[in-house]
Amino acid sequence: MDENDESSRDYLDTGSGIGLDTEHLSLLGFRTILWNCVTVEPEEDEYEQEAVSALNVFNVSYVITERIGAWWSGCCFRGKRSKTVLDDVSFKFPIGELTGILGSSGSGKTSLLDVISCRTEGEVRGHVFYKKYACTKHFMKQFGSYVLQADRLLPNLTVRETLRYSAQLRLPGSATSGEIDKKVAKVINEMGLRTVADTRIGGSMKRGLSGGEKRRVTIAIQLLQEPRILLLDEPTSGLDSYTARSLVSNLADLAHQGKAVILTIHQPRFDIYKLFDNVGILSMGQVVYYGKSNEMVSYFTGIGDPCPQYANPLDYYVDEASVDRRNAESEQKTSGRVKHLISQYRESKLHKDMVGDIEESLIRYLDARTQPEFKRRKPSYIYILKCLVSRLMVNLSRERTGYLSRIFMMVAFVPFICIFLGRLKDNQQSVQDRIGLMYQGSQVPYFMGILLPVALFPPLRDLYYRECRDGLYSTGAFILAYTIHVFPFQVISSLIFSSIVYWATGMNPYLDRFGIYTAVVVIIHFCGEIVTVGIMGMFRSPHVANSISTMILACSGLFASGMLRSLGSMLDILKWISWATLQKYCSEILVVNEFHNLNFTCPNPGKINPCLFTTGDVYLDTFYPGAVDHMERNFGACVGFAVGYVVLTTLVFKLKGIPNLH
């Protein structure tokens, strides 16, 4: 069963209390219609346009499983419990109208949007369908858009560039440059971004757009594919009152153009309340009220709860539908009040009429024709990869600190290495100096590979989470694009580092030896960054990723390089582990590259100054036996580690999945 079938199955549970008995549904063939009508044609006939014009949520319950207690309590053996975040809710969201969903924190507002968009992490029962089509993951990726509360944008791109790159990823691969520019110009005008179209987004270090303008850009991105369903989670969060009203006014205009626009909002001002066509209030996962905004006050007045004069109705009734958990007495009192309001709504004519309309909608289309499959033609993999790499390069090139750090940060270690070691000699004491230099040559590039992504990767990761959730590209495409974009900088940085260190310290003076040294530095630098990126795919915190990567570096250098302690004197278990580390193979290449065919002088041999190593090969035979014959094997292993780390990082991101971005 494919992904579409699974998401359809979630919504087609017969135990959802749909209002029509199972036998009736079976006879009418409702199950068959919803299973088959996952995709639609771009055009609908007049009959279909006139018959149903709503997004329906019918008898939906959403249950999640959560761990009991703190993470350290019982570790993996903590108990689990089920929590109902939505309990048998029904809504009919008309197309062409703006709907606001309100409620206190934890009332189920965001969970409702997650259910509609098929981004749930628990068990869903009930039915969600747009016109006659089941709202599956496949359907929502084609015809729905979800604007999350946080703006995840690259700070160094302009508004126009941000939208253009997003359009290249979202629009069909056949779209021309002119068509893309036309689409971008359209959404810029729709969201009132003309005056800032060529302004950079900005971030914490450098100011750019205001909070309201960033939110408009986020919405504009979702409008590029002209969604029929637009969901927004707290779009006015963090905005001043004027900006919030202006934004909601824009959303109302979009809704009136023929879209189903649904947003969650926390106690809006009265002038924003007047922009809503419909209002829903949730509490404890259930509906307290849903209907026309201009009928809300009269409804509550009719059940004995009038709104005080001069009070904002939304403020008042959201407070009425909230549970005060400061103490047991107030919680019991307010919970009783909320349950009474929920019961009153479920028994109201308003609710029963809406449920009747939804049931009628279900039956109306049972004999309608099944639409043939229609899919948006995505751009090719190469086109997507090129777009991602181009965007990453433009963003980095405008970040002076990040750009220069990628090239010159590793070079900053060169003076310390040269001052500490000086010019290498060919006496017995230089053996230890050379080993120290080899150790620095293997540790510094890896360490630089850790520091840079910890600082630069998190914004790229957050953007990936949003765009991958939207189905724009795969995890593999993202990791490969990131690899392609960082690799040239790693080569340049490693080449500068190697050129100075190698020739300034007087290492083996042959160009082929220099080339081998540089190649190893590039591989180590690359692997250090990819390993850190993989760890950041497992742990959201950059500090945790930094600590774990550094620990891996320290441990592998300690027991796998043979430079701090000879491998022959290690415990057997450490010897076995060393075979699974990059440091073992890189270290052998470096010492062979430096010591092979090298002669050492013994000016005054004796008991005080023993001549232990007359040649570099004697040192190799003592501490790295057979290493000279293993150069090809070791190079193959290093390249294998580099490729393997890319694959492993991709798998980590894939298996870890996309976290809850709320």
Buried (B, 14 or more C-beta within 10 A) or exposed (E): EEEBEEBBEBBBBEEBEBBEEEEEBEEBEBBEBBBBBBBBEEEBEEEBEEBBBBBBBBBBBBBBEEEEEEEEEEEEEBEEEEEBBBBBBBBBBBBBBBBBBBBBEBBBBBBBBBBBBBBBEBBBBBBBBBBBBBBBBBBBBBBBBBBBBBBBBBBBBBBBBBBBBBBBBBBEEEBEEEEBBEBBBBBBEBBBBEEBBEBBBBBEEEEBBBBBBBBBBBBBBBBBBBBBBBBBBBBBBBBEEEBBBBBBBBBBBBBEEEBBBBBBBBBBBEBBBEBBBBBBBBBBBBBBBBBBBEBBBEBBEBBEBEBEEEEBBBBBBBEBBBBBEEEEEEEEEBBEBBBBBBEBBBEBEBBEEBBEEBBEBBEEBBEBEEBEEEEBEBBEEEEBBBBBBBBBBBBBEBBEEBBEBBBBBBBEBBEEBBEEBEEBEEBBEBBEBBBBBBBBBBBBBBBBBBBBBBEBBBBBBBBBBBBBBBBBBBBBBBBBBBBBBBBEBBBBBBEBBBBBBBEBBBBBEEEEBBEBBBBBBBBBBBBBBBBBBBBBBBBBEBEBBBBBBBEBBEBBBBBBBBBEEEBEEBEEEBBEBBEEBBBBBBBBBBBBBBBBEBEBEBEEEEEEEEBEBBBBBBBBBEBBEEBBEBBEBBBEBBEEBBEBBBEBBBBBBBEBEEEEBE
